[in-house]
Amino acid sequence: MTDRSTRVCPVEKAGSLDTRIRRWFQNPRRILSPYIREGMTVIDLGCGPGFFTMDMALLAGRSGRVIAADLQEGMLEKVREKISGTEIEERITLHKCRQESIGLDEKVDFLLAFYLIHEVPEKDRLFREISSLLRPGGTILIVEPPMHVSEAAFKMTLESAEKAGLRLIRRPKMLLQKTAVMEKT
């Protein structure tokens, strides 16, 4: 088992992941609306404090469902506090991942991996698991930060995803970010 604890963003920095300035630069609705529709089941993988989670629930609508998944219980607690008592609380399921896997077996339509892949040492294993979770035609949006991930490293990430049965369908433009939308073949 690989220790990821030294590679993931600590809970103490959760506040820096959910700010008005970030919302202005990385507007969740604008980023996700091309991929999430009413009634979908979606995963916010590495959800952190839930920067994207609530908007995902609004986009998936009353008949949709969001699985907010994170390795750290402290991050899930931040999401729990955010959604408690809201109209979307019942649409969001919190899931604590295991060190070695996501630990889900439910089929989903869409998966968001925002600033996550570079934190995972065993990318081949991760993408095999993601591929097993996606329904045929299901998509994943991968976004990686410019300062932590080189173009060469991102290319290797996409190759790992392709080996797992995911096909690159587009590279959406997002200021300075490395992005890819991939579909389960």
HELIX and SHEET records of a PDB file:
HELIX    1   1 VAL A   11  LEU A   17  5                                   7    
HELIX    2   2 ARG A   20  PHE A   25  1                                   6    
HELIX    3   3 PRO A   28  LEU A   32  1                                   5    
HELIX    4   4 THR A   53  ALA A   60  1                                   8    
HELIX    5   5 GLU A   73  ILE A   83  1                                  11    
HELIX    6   6 GLU A   89  ARG A   91  5                                   3    
HELIX    7   7 ILE A  117  GLU A  119  5                                   3    
HELIX    8   8 LYS A  123  LEU A  133  1                                  11    
HELIX    9   9 GLU A  151  LYS A  163  1                                  13    
SHEET    1   A 7 ILE A  92  LYS A  96  0                                        
SHEET    2   A 7 ARG A  65  ASP A  70  1                                        
SHEET    3   A 7 THR A  41  LEU A  45  1                                        
SHEET    4   A 7 VAL A 108  PHE A 114  1                                        
SHEET    5   A 7 LEU A 134  GLU A 144  1                                        
SHEET    6   A 7 LYS A 178  LYS A 184 -1                                        
SHEET    7   A 7 LEU A 166  ARG A 170 -1                                        
END                                                                             
